[in-house]
Amino acid sequence: MSSVTNQQVKDRAFLHALYGSGYYPEHVLDRGRAVLMGLCERIEAERPADLAALYVLTEAATEQFNDLEAEFDETGSEIDTVAREETAEEFWFVATAYGFADADVEELVAAREW
């Protein structure tokens, strides 16, 4: 059970657009959702004071997504254009849900290898 208290986040079905396609393995998407929820938990626990502090947290979460790429590959899938856009949008959603509407989406996922 998540310790996230932000109602916007609690109501969000992360990576929803990727589920049900048959191309993206759901067990790997579930891990991606867990990364995003973990990011939210860290934001709530650490309460970054500014964008620079937020970007430190999103960099760590992006690196966790980088690690998922091998799992996608093993199942004949990949973090393709659709998955890249969806994932980046989810990072931006998280930033805005926590009051960082001026976050740069490219900076949020700057550490990505996908």
Secondary structure, 3 states (H helix, E strand, C coil): CCCCCCHHHHHCCCCHHHCCCCCCCHHHHHHHHHHHHHHHHHHHHHCCCCHHHHHHHHHHHHHHHHHHHHHHHHCCCCCCHHHHHHHHHHHHHHHHHCCCCCCCHHHHCCCCCC
